[in-house]
């Protein structure tokens, strides 16, 4: 049976923003950038998210209107 000390690190790596603290912090940073990014800048935010080794979830980023506009091939208003 695993002790609480062995289980706690695994529990800390789950969540909606990314894998662990590093992923959560990086995704939060990218979400802040996405709020102001348009066009090529929004595409660069997507690229950063895809390349970051600790970011594993993208739902919040994809839900951003400016990021969704890149996927739709139109500029965000």
N, CA and C of each residue as an Amber inpcrd file, in Angstrom:
protein
   231
   0.8490000  -1.1800000   0.0000000   0.0000000   0.0000000   0.0000000
   0.8880000   1.2340000   0.0000000   0.5300000   2.2270000  -0.8080000
   1.3140000   3.4520000  -0.9220000   1.0360000   4.3690000   0.2580000
   2.0840000   5.0250000   0.7200000   1.9090000   5.9870000   1.8070000
   1.3870000   7.3000000   1.2320000   0.9280000   8.1860000   2.0930000
   0.4160000   9.4900000   1.6610000   1.4970000  10.2840000   0.9460000
   2.7420000  10.1460000   1.3710000   3.8500000  10.8650000   0.7390000
   4.0780000  10.3770000  -0.6900000   3.8220000   9.0990000  -0.9390000
   3.9960000   8.5650000  -2.2880000   2.8380000   8.9450000  -3.1960000
   1.6550000   9.1250000  -2.6580000   0.4770000   9.4430000  -3.4520000
   0.3990000  10.9380000  -3.7570000   0.8190000  11.7870000  -2.8450000
   0.6840000  13.2340000  -3.0010000   1.3270000  13.7770000  -4.2690000
   2.5500000  13.3840000  -4.6410000   3.1160000  13.9390000  -5.8620000
   2.2920000  13.6120000  -7.1020000   1.7490000  12.4290000  -7.1850000
   0.9290000  12.0610000  -8.3380000  -0.3420000  12.8910000  -8.3670000
  -0.9410000  13.1220000  -7.2240000  -2.1590000  13.9170000  -7.1620000
  -1.8880000  15.3600000  -7.5660000  -0.7000000  15.8510000  -7.2710000
  -0.3610000  17.2230000  -7.6110000  -0.1450000  17.4250000  -9.0990000
   0.0370000  16.3550000  -9.8560000   0.3040000  16.5000000 -11.2790000
  -0.9490000  16.4680000 -12.1250000  -2.1110000  16.3380000 -11.5150000
  -3.3420000  16.3080000 -12.2980000  -4.0790000  17.6240000 -12.1450000
  -4.8970000  17.9470000 -13.1100000  -5.6670000  19.1760000 -13.0680000
  -6.0910000  19.5710000 -14.4620000  -6.8120000  20.6640000 -14.5630000
  -7.3360000  21.0730000 -15.8580000  -6.3550000  21.9230000 -16.6420000
  -5.3600000  22.5030000 -16.0160000  -4.4740000  23.4150000 -16.7350000
  -3.2490000  22.7560000 -17.3320000  -2.8140000  21.6490000 -16.8560000
  -1.6270000  21.0210000 -17.4020000  -1.0770000  20.0190000 -16.4260000
   0.0030000  19.4020000 -16.7890000   0.5930000  18.3820000 -15.9450000
   1.4890000  19.0370000 -14.9140000   1.0560000  19.0340000 -13.6930000
   1.8660000  19.5500000 -12.6170000   1.9280000  21.0660000 -12.6010000
   2.7070000  21.5610000 -11.6880000   2.8230000  22.9950000 -11.4930000
   3.4120000  23.6970000 -12.7040000   4.4360000  23.1380000 -13.3040000
   5.0790000  23.7790000 -14.4630000   4.1010000  23.9180000 -15.6160000
   3.3450000  22.8680000 -15.8890000   2.3660000  22.9190000 -16.9720000
   1.2490000  23.8950000 -16.6730000   0.7860000  23.9180000 -15.4380000
  -0.2920000  24.8280000 -15.0510000   0.1460000  26.2730000 -15.1710000
   1.3600000  26.5620000 -14.7080000   1.8670000  27.9330000 -14.7830000
   2.0780000  28.3620000 -16.2260000   2.6380000  27.4930000 -17.0450000
   2.8820000  27.8400000 -18.4410000   1.5720000  28.0290000 -19.1840000
   0.5940000  27.1670000 -18.9580000  -0.6790000  27.3010000 -19.6460000
  -1.4020000  28.5660000 -19.1940000  -1.3270000  28.9100000 -17.9180000
  -1.9260000  30.1540000 -17.4340000  -1.2760000  31.3500000 -18.1210000
   0.0340000  31.3040000 -18.2990000   0.7610000  32.3570000 -19.0030000
   0.2990000  32.4480000 -20.4640000   0.1480000  31.3040000 -21.1030000
  -0.2880000  31.2770000 -22.4970000  -1.7230000  31.7730000 -22.6360000
  -2.5760000  31.4500000 -21.6800000  -3.9510000  31.9440000 -21.7090000
  -3.9900000  33.4680000 -21.6100000  -3.1300000  34.0320000 -20.7720000
  -3.0530000  35.4930000 -20.6560000  -2.5860000  36.1040000 -21.9800000
  -1.6060000  35.4870000 -22.6090000  -1.1340000  35.9700000 -23.9070000
  -2.2220000  35.8500000 -24.9710000  -2.9760000  34.7700000 -24.9290000
  -4.0140000  34.5210000 -25.9290000  -5.1240000  35.5620000 -25.8820000
  -5.3690000  36.1370000 -24.7150000  -6.4240000  37.1480000 -24.6020000
  -6.1250000  38.3760000 -25.4560000  -4.8520000  38.6960000 -25.6540000
  -4.4780000  39.8880000 -26.4190000  -3.9400000  39.5580000 -27.8120000
  -3.6110000  38.3110000 -28.0640000  -2.9700000  37.9230000 -29.3220000
  -3.9840000  37.8300000 -30.4520000  -3.5700000  38.2790000 -31.6290000
  -4.3970000  38.1880000 -32.8320000  -3.5340000  37.6610000 -33.9760000
  -4.1330000  36.9600000 -34.8990000  -3.4430000  36.5250000 -36.1110000
  -2.1930000  35.7210000 -35.8450000  -1.0580000  36.1990000 -36.3900000
   0.2110000  35.4840000 -36.2510000   0.6480000  35.3680000 -34.7950000
   0.3250000  36.3650000 -33.9920000   0.6860000  36.2990000 -32.5690000
  -0.0960000  35.1790000 -31.8720000  -1.3570000  35.0170000 -32.2290000
  -2.1530000  33.9250000 -31.6590000  -1.6140000  32.5780000 -32.1170000
  -1.1970000  32.4910000 -33.3740000  -0.5950000  31.2550000 -33.8770000
   0.6950000  30.9420000 -33.1220000   1.4500000  31.9660000 -32.7590000
   2.6810000  31.7620000 -31.9900000   2.3700000  31.2340000 -30.5910000
   1.2730000  31.6780000 -29.9970000   0.8540000  31.1700000 -28.6810000
   0.5270000  29.6790000 -28.7920000  -0.1740000  29.3050000 -29.8550000
  -0.4890000  27.8940000 -30.0830000   0.7950000  27.0860000 -30.2030000
   1.7510000  27.5930000 -30.9740000   3.0270000  26.8970000 -31.1730000
   3.7620000  26.7130000 -29.8490000   3.7640000  27.7500000 -29.0180000
   4.4170000  27.6450000 -27.7090000   3.7660000  26.5650000 -26.8590000
   2.4410000  26.5050000 -26.8820000   1.7340000  25.4940000 -26.0970000
   2.0730000  24.0930000 -26.5830000   2.1170000  23.9200000 -27.8960000
   2.4120000  22.5970000 -28.4510000   3.8410000  22.1510000 -28.1730000
   4.7580000  23.0930000 -28.1070000   6.1680000  22.7590000 -27.9100000
   6.5810000  22.6340000 -26.4480000   5.7780000  23.1530000 -25.5340000
   6.1750000  23.1190000 -24.1230000   6.0260000  21.6890000 -23.5860000
   7.0800000  21.1450000 -22.9970000   7.0520000  19.7430000 -22.5660000
   6.1270000  19.4430000 -21.3880000   5.6900000  20.4470000 -20.6400000
   4.8550000  20.1910000 -19.4710000   3.3760000  20.5120000 -19.7080000
   3.0230000  20.9860000 -20.8890000   1.6260000  21.3090000 -21.1880000
   1.0220000  20.1400000 -21.9480000  -0.0160000  19.5390000 -21.3510000
  -0.6510000  18.3640000 -21.9420000  -2.1260000  18.5600000 -22.2430000
  -2.7360000  19.6160000 -21.7230000  -4.1450000  19.8650000 -21.9740000
  -4.2780000  21.2110000 -22.6710000  -5.1850000  21.2700000 -23.6280000
  -5.2820000  22.4560000 -24.4630000  -6.6980000  23.0170000 -24.5350000
  -7.6450000  22.4280000 -23.8240000  -9.0380000  22.8360000 -23.9100000
  -9.2640000  24.3020000 -23.5940000  -8.6660000  24.7930000 -22.5150000
  -8.8380000  26.1980000 -22.1390000  -8.2770000  27.1200000 -23.2090000
  -7.1500000  26.7480000 -23.7650000  -6.5210000  27.5640000 -24.8040000
  -7.3730000  27.5620000 -26.0730000  -7.8680000  26.3980000 -26.4550000
  -8.6890000  26.3040000 -27.6580000 -10.0170000  27.0320000 -27.5050000
 -10.4910000  27.1940000 -26.2810000 -11.7440000  27.9000000 -26.0340000
 -11.5890000  29.4160000 -26.1170000 -10.3630000  29.9070000 -26.1290000
 -10.1230000  31.3430000 -26.2370000 -10.5730000  31.8340000 -27.6070000
 -11.3690000  32.9010000 -27.6790000 -11.8690000  33.3830000 -28.9690000
 -10.7630000  33.7010000 -29.9810000  -9.6640000  34.2670000 -29.5210000
  -8.5770000  34.6090000 -30.4450000  -7.8980000  33.3660000 -31.0040000
  -7.7970000  32.3240000 -30.2060000  -7.2010000  31.0700000 -30.6720000
  -8.1790000  30.3560000 -31.6020000  -9.4540000  30.3660000 -31.2520000
 -10.4710000  29.7470000 -32.1080000 -10.5090000  30.4300000 -33.4760000
 -10.2630000  31.7380000 -33.5170000 -10.2620000  32.4730000 -34.7730000
  -9.1340000  31.9940000 -35.6890000  -8.0000000  31.6390000 -35.1130000
  -6.8900000  31.1120000 -35.9160000  -7.3100000  29.8020000 -36.5510000
  -7.9740000  28.9430000 -35.7900000  -8.4280000  27.6630000 -36.3140000
  -9.4920000  27.8020000 -37.3740000 -10.2760000  28.8830000 -37.2980000
 -11.3330000  29.1070000 -38.2720000 -10.8150000  29.8330000 -39.5110000
  -9.5420000  30.2420000 -39.4620000  -8.9540000  30.9450000 -40.5960000
  -9.4420000  32.3600000 -40.7680000  -9.8730000  32.9840000 -39.6780000
 -10.3360000  34.3660000 -39.7470000  -9.7230000  35.1560000 -38.6000000
  -9.5350000  36.4400000 -38.7810000  -8.9820000  37.2640000 -37.6710000
  -9.9950000  37.4290000 -36.5560000  -9.5230000  37.4780000 -35.3320000
 -10.4030000  37.7140000 -34.1910000 -10.8030000  39.1830000 -34.1700000
 -12.0230000  39.4310000 -33.7500000 -12.5050000  40.8130000 -33.6660000
 -12.2720000  41.3870000 -32.3120000
